[in-house]
């Protein structure tokens, strides 16, 4: 035990010579080639899958295009501060103070977001048009209030009226969205009743 194990193993290794049998390397490569696939065969269904994908994409595109073109026929209004500034080169609500600018930007962004998220179809077009007319009236009133702000100058009544106008427009759009959801759910209930 006093011998060094490392030296003992080296001597043992020298005594035994490990030689491979003749042809070992060739047999190894033959087995390796047999185990490994040669070349992948092309699947003839690949072209069919690609064609099906293209057809689906064209179908979705056509659906979205026809849906957007149908909603283009409905008159919509958007609130754009840049347009009101061009019409009124003087001051607007947002120009009075940074706080009022934040309030105006908040309401304008929410109104535009609600307008963009409306799901308009031929069935609810009359309802949407009625709400859009009310929005147009509120927009005209907002422009008059803005003109009054420029002529008379900033006062609490005009500023409050401008903010209330923005609030009313947002509430009106939220009511429209609720009505559209109710209309859609009642239509789905009717369809499910007809199926049963």
C-alpha positions as CSV (number, residue, x, y, z in Angstrom):
1,X,0.0,0.0,0.0
2,X,2.9,2.2,0.4
3,X,3.4,2.2,-3.4
4,X,2.3,5.1,-5.4
5,X,-1.0,4.2,-7.1
6,X,-0.3,6.4,-10.1
7,X,2.9,4.5,-10.8
8,X,1.2,1.2,-10.3
9,X,-1.5,2.0,-12.9
10,X,1.1,3.2,-15.4
11,X,3.1,0.0,-15.2
12,X,-0.1,-2.0,-15.6
13,X,-1.0,0.0,-18.7
14,X,2.4,-0.6,-20.2
15,X,2.1,-4.4,-19.7
16,X,-1.2,-4.6,-21.5
17,X,-1.2,-3.4,-25.0
18,X,-4.6,-2.6,-26.3
19,X,-4.7,-3.2,-30.0
20,X,-7.9,-3.0,-32.0
21,X,-8.8,-5.8,-34.3
22,X,-8.2,-5.5,-38.0
23,X,-11.0,-3.7,-39.9
24,X,-12.5,-2.2,-36.7
25,X,-12.5,1.3,-38.1
26,X,-14.2,0.2,-41.4
27,X,-16.9,-1.7,-39.4
28,X,-17.5,1.4,-37.2
29,X,-18.0,3.7,-40.2
30,X,-20.3,1.1,-41.9
31,X,-22.5,1.0,-38.7
32,X,-22.4,4.8,-38.5
33,X,-23.6,5.2,-42.1
34,X,-26.4,2.6,-41.5
35,X,-27.6,4.4,-38.4
36,X,-27.5,7.9,-39.9
37,X,-30.2,8.8,-42.5
38,X,-28.8,9.4,-45.9
39,X,-30.9,12.2,-47.3
40,X,-34.3,13.5,-46.4
41,X,-37.0,12.7,-48.9
42,X,-39.1,15.7,-49.8
43,X,-42.7,15.6,-48.8
44,X,-45.0,16.3,-51.7
45,X,-47.5,17.7,-49.3
46,X,-45.3,20.7,-48.6
47,X,-46.6,22.6,-51.7
48,X,-50.1,21.8,-50.7
49,X,-49.6,23.2,-47.2
50,X,-48.0,26.4,-48.7
51,X,-50.9,26.8,-51.1
52,X,-53.5,26.3,-48.3
53,X,-51.7,28.9,-46.2
54,X,-51.8,31.4,-49.0
55,X,-55.5,30.8,-49.6
56,X,-56.2,31.3,-45.9
57,X,-54.2,34.6,-45.9
58,X,-56.0,35.8,-49.0
59,X,-59.4,34.9,-47.5
60,X,-58.6,36.8,-44.2
61,X,-57.4,39.8,-46.2
62,X,-60.5,39.9,-48.3
63,X,-62.7,39.6,-45.2
64,X,-61.0,42.5,-43.5
65,X,-61.0,44.6,-46.7
66,X,-64.8,44.1,-47.2
67,X,-65.4,44.8,-43.5
68,X,-63.4,48.0,-43.6
69,X,-65.0,49.1,-46.8
70,X,-68.5,48.6,-45.3
71,X,-67.6,50.7,-42.3
72,X,-66.1,53.4,-44.5
73,X,-69.7,54.2,-45.7
74,X,-70.6,55.3,-42.2
75,X,-69.9,58.9,-41.4
76,X,-67.6,59.2,-38.5
77,X,-66.2,62.1,-36.6
78,X,-62.9,62.3,-34.9
79,X,-61.6,64.7,-32.4
80,X,-58.4,66.2,-33.5
81,X,-56.8,69.0,-31.6
82,X,-54.6,70.0,-34.6
83,X,-57.7,70.6,-36.7
84,X,-59.2,72.9,-34.1
85,X,-56.0,74.8,-33.8
86,X,-55.9,75.3,-37.6
87,X,-59.5,76.6,-37.5
88,X,-58.7,78.7,-34.4
89,X,-55.2,80.0,-34.6
90,X,-55.6,81.6,-31.2
91,X,-55.6,79.8,-27.8
92,X,-57.3,76.5,-27.0
93,X,-58.1,74.8,-23.7
94,X,-54.7,73.0,-23.7
95,X,-52.8,76.3,-24.1
96,X,-54.1,77.7,-20.9
97,X,-52.2,75.5,-18.4
98,X,-50.3,72.2,-18.4
99,X,-53.1,70.7,-16.2
100,X,-55.8,71.7,-18.7
101,X,-53.6,70.4,-21.5
102,X,-53.4,67.0,-19.8
103,X,-57.2,66.9,-19.3
104,X,-57.8,67.8,-22.9
105,X,-55.3,65.2,-24.2
106,X,-56.8,62.6,-21.9
107,X,-60.4,63.1,-23.2
108,X,-59.3,63.5,-26.8
109,X,-57.3,60.3,-26.7
110,X,-60.1,58.3,-25.0
111,X,-62.7,59.7,-27.4
112,X,-60.6,58.7,-30.4
113,X,-59.9,55.3,-28.9
114,X,-63.7,54.7,-28.4
115,X,-64.3,55.7,-32.0
116,X,-61.7,53.4,-33.3
117,X,-63.0,50.4,-31.3
118,X,-66.6,50.7,-32.6
119,X,-67.8,47.5,-34.3
120,X,-70.0,48.9,-37.0
121,X,-72.1,46.7,-39.3
122,X,-75.1,47.1,-41.6
123,X,-77.5,46.1,-38.8
124,X,-76.4,48.8,-36.4
125,X,-75.6,51.5,-38.9
126,X,-78.7,53.6,-38.1
127,X,-77.9,53.5,-34.4
128,X,-74.3,54.5,-35.0
129,X,-75.3,57.3,-37.4
130,X,-77.7,58.8,-34.8
131,X,-74.9,58.9,-32.2
132,X,-72.5,60.3,-34.7
133,X,-74.9,63.2,-35.4
134,X,-75.0,63.9,-31.7
135,X,-71.2,63.8,-31.6
136,X,-71.1,66.3,-34.5
137,X,-73.4,68.7,-32.6
138,X,-71.2,68.4,-29.6
139,X,-68.1,69.0,-31.7
140,X,-69.7,72.2,-33.2
141,X,-70.6,73.4,-29.7
142,X,-66.9,72.8,-28.7
143,X,-65.7,74.9,-31.5
144,X,-68.1,77.7,-30.5
145,X,-66.9,77.5,-26.9
146,X,-63.3,77.6,-28.2
147,X,-64.2,80.7,-30.2
148,X,-65.8,82.3,-27.1
149,X,-62.6,81.5,-25.2
150,X,-60.6,83.4,-27.8
151,X,-63.0,86.4,-27.9
152,X,-63.9,86.8,-24.3
153,X,-60.8,85.4,-22.7
154,X,-60.4,82.5,-20.3
155,X,-62.9,82.3,-17.6
156,X,-64.2,79.5,-15.3
157,X,-67.5,79.1,-17.1
158,X,-66.0,78.6,-20.5
159,X,-63.3,76.3,-19.3
160,X,-65.8,74.2,-17.4
161,X,-68.1,74.1,-20.4
162,X,-65.2,72.9,-22.6
163,X,-64.3,70.1,-20.2
164,X,-68.0,69.1,-19.8
165,X,-68.3,69.0,-23.6
166,X,-65.4,66.5,-23.8
167,X,-66.9,64.5,-20.9
168,X,-70.3,64.3,-22.7
169,X,-68.7,63.1,-25.9
170,X,-66.8,60.4,-24.1
171,X,-70.0,59.3,-22.2
172,X,-72.0,59.3,-25.4
173,X,-69.5,57.0,-27.1
174,X,-69.5,54.7,-24.0
175,X,-73.3,54.5,-24.2
176,X,-73.1,53.7,-27.9
177,X,-70.6,50.9,-27.2
178,X,-72.9,49.5,-24.5
179,X,-75.9,49.6,-26.9
180,X,-73.9,47.9,-29.6
181,X,-72.8,45.2,-27.2
182,X,-76.5,44.7,-26.0
183,X,-77.6,44.5,-29.7
184,X,-74.9,42.0,-30.5
185,X,-75.7,39.8,-27.4
186,X,-79.5,39.9,-28.2
187,X,-78.7,38.9,-31.8
188,X,-76.5,36.0,-30.6
189,X,-79.3,34.9,-28.2
190,X,-81.8,34.9,-31.1
191,X,-79.5,32.9,-33.3
192,X,-78.9,30.3,-30.5
193,X,-82.7,30.0,-30.0
194,X,-83.2,29.4,-33.7
195,X,-80.6,26.7,-33.6
196,X,-82.2,24.9,-30.6
